[in-house]
Amino acid sequence: MRKLFTVMAALAALAAGRAGAQDMLVNGAGATFPAPLYTKWFAEYHAAHPNMQFNYQSIGSGGGIQQFTAGTVDFGASDAAMLPAELEKAPDVVHIPTVLGAVVVTYNVEGLSSLKLTPEALAGIFLGKVKRWNDPAIASANAGAKLPDVEIAVMHRADGSGTTNIFTEYLSKVSPEWKAGPGTGKSVSWPAGLGGKGNEGVTGLVKQTPGSIGYVELAYAKQNSLPVAALKNKAGVFVTPSIATTSAAAAGVVLPTDFHDVSSISATNADGKDAYPIAAFTYLLVHRDAKDASKGKALVEFLHWAIRDGQKFAEPLDYAPLPKPAVEKISKAIGALTVMGKPVASAR
C-alpha cells in the first residue's frame, strides 16, 4: 500500500509539473499613466485564461521603451510615441493605442477646492516665474477665491515619463517661452520644483506638501481625493477633466494606417469648446513579428480583447474608452501582426 501511494504521489507531482509547464508568463514594463487600468485588465484576462499571467512593471514610459528595445520584456508601454532615434533601434515596433487619459493639474492648498488656470499661468508656475498662490496671473481667473499668500511648491516627474511628454507637449504649444526653454520630452530640464518617481510619486508629493502643485493622470488624483484644476482650452473655455472632455479632445484626431510611427497623433490643445486640453492616447509596444510562437499568439489575442471587451473597464477607472472608429482601425493593425512570419491564425 505504501508503495502504491508513493507511485501515485510521483504521478501527481509529474502531472502538476506538466500543468505548470503550460502556464505562460508574459512580461511587460513601462508607463505608470495607464497602470491602474492595465492592472485591472491583466487580472480580468487571467481570470478567463488561467494559464496566462502578466508581470507588469510600472516604471515609466522611458524605462518601458528601453526594456522593450533591449528585449528584456515581451511588450513595453508608453504614453509617448517613440522618437526617430528610438525607432531606429526597434524597427519592428508597433504602437497599439489602448485607451485615452487626461493629465491633470492637481494641488494641495488649504481652503481651495476649485481652481481655474490659464495656459499663461500654468506655464508661468512650472517656469518658476509665478511663485505665490495669490499671484495676479492666478487671481485674475479666480475672482472671489481665497488665494493665500503662500509660496507654490512645484512637483514634477523625476523619471523618463510619457506623462511628462504629454504635459510638456501641451506647454510647448501654449507657451513660446516654454517651447524655447525646457521644450517637449519624456525628461526635461525643469526650471523649478521637486521630482517624484512615477505618477504615484508625484501624487504622494502633492498630497503630503501644503502649497504644492503637480501633474498626474486623472485616476491618481481621483483615487487620492485630490482636487484638479479647470484649464482654459483653445476655445477659451475653462474645462474640468472628465471622461467626456477627454473623449472630446480626441474627436478630431485622425489615426494613421501604420502604427509604427505614431508621432503625428496628438490630442493636446485640441479644438472644440468641450475639449480638455491635456489629453492623450497611451500605447502598448509590441513586435510586428513575434519570435516566440506561444507568447506572440497569446499577446495578439489579448490585444484584440483589450481594445474591445477591455474597454468597459476604462470609464470606472477614469480613462476614456477608444472611439469606435479607432477600434476598427487598431483591430486591423493587430490583425496584421505575425508570429515567426505567419499570421496568428496559422501560427504554431
Secondary structure, 3 states (H helix, E strand, C coil): CHHHHHHHHHHHHHHHHHHHHHCEEEEEEECCCCHHHHHHHHHHHHHHCCCEEEEEEECCHHHHHHHHHHCCCCEEEECCCCCHHHHHHCCCEEEEEEEEEEEEEEEECCCCCCCEECHHHHHHHHCCCCCECCCHHHHCCCCCCCCCCCECEEEEECCCCHHHHHHHHHHHHHCHHHHHCCCCCCCCCCCCCEEECHHHHHHHHHHHCCCEEEEEEHHHHHHCCCCECEEECCCCCEECCCHHHHHHHHCCCCCCCCCCCCCCCCCCCCCCCCCCCCEEEEEEEEECEECCHHHHHHHHHHHHHHHCHHHHHCHHHCCECCCHHHHHHHHHHHHCCEECCEEHHHCC
